[in-house]
Amino acid sequence: MEFDPTNADAWFHLGVAYQSIKNSDKAIELYQKVLELDAGHDSAQYFLAILGAVEVPDKSPTDYVKDLFDGYAETFDNALVNNLEYRTPTLLFEWVERYIGETEKNLDIMDLGCGTGLIGPLFRNIAARLLGVDLSPKMVEKARERNVYDELFVDDLVPPLQDNKGALDLVLAADVFVYLGDLDDVFAATVESLRAEGLFLFSTEKSESSDRYELRESGRYAHAVPY
């Protein structure tokens, strides 16, 4: 710090270090210093919201999510599948099977927040067209290596949905909405993208302390059932 006291990112990472050892007061002080140096530092603003020092934003900052998962791409599958026994894609597939039975295998499907493509192999056999979108270029590269998607996009969730109005039978979002608080735009775009009798399956973390959504200490959003 003594060599470049104007380096906002350096102060930010020091704040993250203090936050990791539960020294919230010091972390807040450092994030506020970051914003004094760089008023547009979205991650500092976001981490202040996590600590309850400012109002909760509608979603996680785009650059924060992109950088987080770009850095996670190489170890993502091992961490989730082997270490955490991640089963959300399998659970979503089981729900789809219950609804459509075993005969319908010609669906146009969009995988929102596709990540490394863990959903892809499960749904390929029932897809006429399988699309995926994610903010992280490196995660999309991993998804492309699976060779199961017809098209992959590095983008926000809404634009590919808007480009497929009335063209989809199934939209999936596995462990994606933990980085979105306000779901209005993506839900509206999903409804417009689906054909009659189309399905929208997604996962969320459940909030017991809010009537809409909350931003947890983990940096992930949880949503109330009524919302």
N, C-alpha and C positions, 0 to 999 in steps of 0.2 A: 504494500500500500504506500509506503513512504516514497517509492519511486514514481508512482503515478496516482496521486490521490483523486484524479478526475476520472478514473476508470470505473464507470458505473457497473459493468459486469463483474469486476473484481469485488466490489462492495456487495453486489447481489449474492455471489457465491459464498461470501463470508456470512451473509445473513442466512443462507440455506444451511450452513454448517451449524450456526447457533440454533436454528429451528430444529435440526436433527437431534440436538441434545436437550430439547425441550426448554430452551431459554427464549421464550416467546418475546419477552420485553426487549431483549437485545436484538433479536431478529427484526422486530417491528422498527426499531430505531434505525437499523441498517437499510431496510427496504425503503424507509422514508428518505434516507440520504440518497439512495439510488434515484428516487424520483426528483430530488432536488437537482441532481446532475443530469438526469434524462427523464423529462416529464412523460415521454412516450414509452417508457419501459413497461410493457404490458405484463411481463412475468412478475416484476416487483409488485405491481398493483394487484395481480392475482394472488400472490402469496400473502399480501396484506389482508385480502378478503378471506383466505383460508384461516388466518389467525383472528378474524373477527374485527379487524381494525378499520375496514372500509366496507361499503355496500357490496353484496355478492353480485358478480357480473352474470350475464345471461349464459355465458359459455366459457370454456377454457380458451386462452389465447391461441390463435392458429399456429404461430411460430413455436410456442411452447410444446404443443402436441406434436407438431412435425419433428422438432428436434428430439423430443423424448423418444419417439418410436423409431426415428432414424438410428438413434444410438442403441436401440433395443433389438433391432432387426435380426442380428446374427444369433442372438441367444433366446429369442422370443418363444419359439416352439418348444425348446427344451424346458424353459422355465415354466410355461403354462401346462404343457401336456404331462411332462414327467415329474416336475417338482410340485405343481399345484393341482395336478389331476383335473385339469380344466375340461368340463363336459358340456358347456353351453351349446356348441354346435350340434352335438349329438342329441341333446334334449330338444332343440328346435326341430331337428330332422324327425324325431319321433312324433312331435306334435303334427308336423306336416303329413306324415304317413297316416296318422289317425284320421285326418280330415279328408285327404284325397284318395286314400286307399292305395292299392298297388297297381292300378290300371293307368292312371294319368302320368305320363312321362314325356310331356311335350310342353313344359312350362317355360315362360320367359321370366328369368329371375334376376333380381338386383341384390348384391351383397354390399350393404352399407358398412363402411369402415372395415373393409375386407382384411386388412392387415396382411399377414403372410399367406392368407388363403386357406386357413384351417377348415372353413366351411366348404370350400370348393369340391373336394373329392366326395363328400357326402351327398351333395346335391347334383353333381354332374349327370348322374344316370337318369334324373327326372327332368333335366333341362334341355329345352330346344336351344335356348340362348342363356348363357350365364355371364353376367356383368359384375364387375367389382369396382369399388371406388375407395380411396383412402388418401389422407393428407400426406402421408409419409412416402416419398419416392423409394426409399430403401425397402420398406415393407412391400410396396407394390412389386418391386423387383423380385422379391422372394415369392410372392404370389404367382408371378409370371413363370417362374421356374417349375411350378407344379404342372403347367401345361393343361389346365382344365377350364380356364376362363376364355370366353370368346373375345371379350374386350375388358381392358382395365384402364382406369382413369386416376390420375393424381389430381385430386380436386376436393372441394368441400362436398358435403352430402347432397345439397339441394340441386345444383346445376345438372348432374346426370339424370336426376329424377324428372326435372323439367324438360329435358331433352327426350324423355320417353313417356310423354303424356298418353295415357290410355293404352300403353303398349306392354304392361307387365302383368304377370299373374301372381307373382310372389315377391315380396320385399322382405329382406332379412336384416337385422341389426343386432349382432351379438357383442355385448360388452362395449358398446359404442356410446350410448347415451350417458354414461358416467362422465363424459367430457362435455356434455351439453346440459344446461339447466332448463332454459326455455325451449320446449320442443314444438312450439306452434308451427314454425316455418317448415320444418322437416316433415311433420305429420301432414300438413296441408299439401306439400309437394308429393308425398307418398300417395295420398288419397287420389290426387289427380293422375298419378302415373299408373294406377291399377285399373285393370279391366273389371267389368261386373263380376262379382263373386271372387275377386282377387283377395289374397291374404297378406297380412302384414304381421310378422312375428318378430319380437324384439325382447331383449332382457334389460332390466334395470336393477339398481340397488334400491331397496325399499326404505323410505323415510318414515319414521314414526313421530317425528318432531316438527313436521311442517305440513301445511295443507297443499303446498305446491312442490317445491324442491329446496334442498339445502346443499351447501358446499361443505364437505366433511374435511376433517384434519388430513385425510389421505390425499386431498386434492381432487377427489372424485365427487360427482354429484349423486345424490339419492333423491328419488321421486316418491311423492305420496300416491297412494292408490287412487284417491279421488281425482287427482290431477291427471 
